Each structure stands twice: as C-alpha cells, then as structure tokens.
Amino acid sequence: MKYLVNQTIGIEQGDDVLFSDYEDGGEMWTGTGARERRRKVKFGTAFKEPPSVHVSLSMWDMDSATNARADVTAENVLPTGFEVVFRTWGDTRVARARIRWMAIGAVPHEDDWQLY
C-alpha cells in the first residue's frame, strides 16, 4: 500500500505505440524465443518522488497461428519518468503493440518549503 500524504496529488497518463515490426520485418514479428522491447516515457512535470505507475496494452496485433504471449510492465520508475517493458517468448509473433499508462503520486506545491 502506498500512502500519499500531500496536499497535491498528480495524475498523468498517456497512450504510446511501442513498436510496429510487421512492415519492416522487425524482431518481434520475425524472431523466436525471449524478446524484449523498452521505451522511455518522460512525464510532463516531475513528481516529488517516484509515482505509482500502471501500464496495460491498449492495442496488440498478433499472428493468430501462434500462441499469444505478452508481459508488459513499468520499470526504473523515477520522479521524471519510467521505462515501459514489453516481453514475449516462444513462437509468438507480434506485429505491433500500443500501451496505455497512468502515473499517480505527490507533486510539488508552491507552499512546500525546506529548511536546509
């Protein structure tokens, strides 16, 4: 459980295409075995501390002749952004994927002050 003890809570969200490997024969479409794709996401305004980040697939286009395997997560979460990581494995063929994300956390307020 993350407790937010702050008078100002920020929520930022986005929707980003991670990759589109079908057109150019990219690894997610033509490869096999463990594969991974990372993308850095930068927040418009920095949080006071690393926020809670939720990611999900908002679109996936997979070959129907193979098993659909996907793992999507947020890693390296900082006050300024995070990395979204998409993983697949086996014979799965992914043509393209898009993710939707939401970050919730404390944000700076004009009344915040520090002694030293």
SVG drawing of the C-alpha trace seen along z (x, -y; Angstrom):
<svg xmlns="http://www.w3.org/2000/svg" viewBox="-7 -29 28 50">
<polyline fill="none" stroke="black" stroke-width="0.4" points="0.0,0.0 1.3,-3.4 0.1,-6.3 0.0,-9.7 0.5,-12.3 0.4,-15.5 -2.0,-18.3 -1.3,-18.0 -1.7,-14.7 -0.9,-14.5 -2.2,-12.1 -0.6,-11.9 -1.5,-9.4 -0.6,-8.6 -1.0,-6.2 2.1,-5.3 2.9,-3.0 5.7,-0.7 6.6,0.8 5.3,1.8 7.5,4.6 5.2,6.0 6.1,3.6 9.9,3.8 10.3,7.4 11.4,6.5 12.4,8.9 9.0,9.1 7.4,10.2 10.1,12.5 12.1,13.6 11.5,16.5 12.5,17.1 12.8,14.5 12.4,10.9 12.1,7.6 11.3,4.0 11.9,1.0 10.7,-2.6 11.4,-5.6 8.4,-7.7 9.0,-11.2 6.5,-12.9 5.4,-16.5 6.0,-17.6 8.2,-15.8 6.6,-14.2 8.1,-14.7 9.0,-11.1 8.6,-8.0 4.9,-7.7 2.8,-4.6 2.7,-3.6 0.1,-1.3 0.6,-0.1 -1.6,2.0 -1.9,3.0 -4.3,0.7 -3.8,2.5 -2.0,5.6 -1.8,7.2 -0.6,10.8 -0.3,13.6 -3.3,16.0 -1.2,19.0 0.9,18.9 0.3,18.5 -0.3,15.0 2.2,14.3 2.9,10.9 4.2,9.3 4.1,5.5 5.4,3.7 6.9,0.4 10.5,0.5 13.0,-2.1 10.3,-4.5 11.7,-7.9 10.1,-11.2 10.7,-12.3 9.7,-9.2 9.9,-5.4 10.6,-2.6 7.8,-0.5 8.9,3.0 7.2,5.4 8.3,9.0 7.3,12.1 8.8,15.5 8.4,18.8 7.0,18.7 4.8,15.7 4.7,13.2 3.7,9.6 3.1,7.2 2.6,4.1 1.7,3.1 0.5,-0.1 0.4,-0.7 -1.7,-3.0 -0.2,-4.2 -1.1,-6.2 1.1,-7.6 -0.3,-8.8 1.8,-10.5 2.6,-13.5 3.6,-16.6 5.4,-19.8 3.2,-22.6 4.0,-26.3 3.6,-26.0 6.3,-23.3 9.4,-24.5 12.6,-23.1 14.7,-24.5 18.1,-23.4"/>
</svg>
